[in-house]
Amino acid sequence: ENMVLVEDAADVAALALPADAKLAFITQTTLSVDEAKVVIDALRAKYPQVVGPSKDDICYATQNRQDAVRDLVPEADVVLVLGSQN
């Protein structure tokens, strides 16, 4: 009851928390750093008092793989990413 899942900036915009609420955020470690930054920036813009981890808690191995795929896209007709459903 004291946790709200936000997945994107639109979810942040839809939040109806008091402007002076005591807020903190954490992120899923496998998120893209770029995508997480968009959501975190939206949170900080709407709720300047929000606090987060003292250091980035996103897995940089994941980000490195995502960056590698981004670099491969111009070189290939198809890029297949294999992984589990979650």
C-alpha positions in Angstrom: 0.0 0.0 0.0 3.0 2.3 0.3 4.5 1.5 -3.0 3.5 2.6 -6.5 5.0 1.1 -9.7 5.8 3.6 -12.4 7.0 2.3 -15.8 7.3 5.5 -17.8 7.0 9.3 -17.7 3.3 9.1 -18.4 2.9 7.0 -15.2 4.7 9.8 -13.3 2.5 12.4 -14.8 -0.6 10.5 -13.6 0.6 10.3 -10.0 -1.7 12.2 -7.6 0.6 12.2 -4.6 0.7 15.3 -2.3 3.3 17.8 -3.4 5.0 17.5 0.0 4.9 13.7 0.3 8.0 11.9 1.6 9.1 10.0 -1.5 11.9 7.6 -2.5 12.5 5.6 -5.6 14.4 2.5 -6.6 14.9 1.1 -10.0 14.9 -2.4 -11.5 18.5 -3.4 -12.1 18.0 -4.6 -15.6 16.4 -1.4 -17.0 18.1 0.6 -19.7 20.0 3.4 -18.1 18.5 5.7 -20.8 14.9 4.7 -20.1 15.3 4.9 -16.3 16.8 8.4 -16.6 13.6 9.6 -18.4 11.5 8.3 -15.5 13.8 9.6 -12.8 14.0 13.0 -14.4 10.2 13.1 -14.6 10.0 12.1 -10.9 12.5 14.8 -9.9 10.7 17.5 -11.9 7.3 16.7 -10.4 8.6 15.9 -6.9 11.9 17.7 -6.2 12.1 16.2 -2.7 12.2 12.6 -4.0 15.3 10.7 -2.9 17.0 7.8 -4.7 19.9 5.5 -4.3 23.2 7.2 -3.5 24.7 5.5 -6.6 23.2 4.1 -9.8 21.7 0.7 -9.1 21.3 -0.3 -12.7 23.4 -3.1 -14.0 26.0 -1.7 -16.4 26.5 -5.1 -18.0 22.9 -4.8 -19.1 23.4 -1.3 -20.4 26.6 -2.4 -22.3 24.6 -5.2 -24.0 21.9 -2.7 -24.9 24.4 -0.3 -26.3 26.0 -3.1 -28.3 22.7 -4.0 -29.9 22.1 -0.4 -30.8 25.4 -0.3 -32.5 24.6 -3.6 -34.4 21.3 -2.4 -35.8 22.8 -0.4 -38.7 24.9 -3.3 -39.7 22.2 -6.0 -39.9 18.9 -6.7 -41.5 17.6 -8.5 -38.4 18.9 -8.6 -34.8 17.6 -11.4 -32.7 17.6 -11.0 -28.9 17.3 -14.2 -26.9 16.1 -14.2 -23.4 13.4 -15.3 -21.0 9.9 -13.9 -20.9 10.7 -11.8 -17.8 
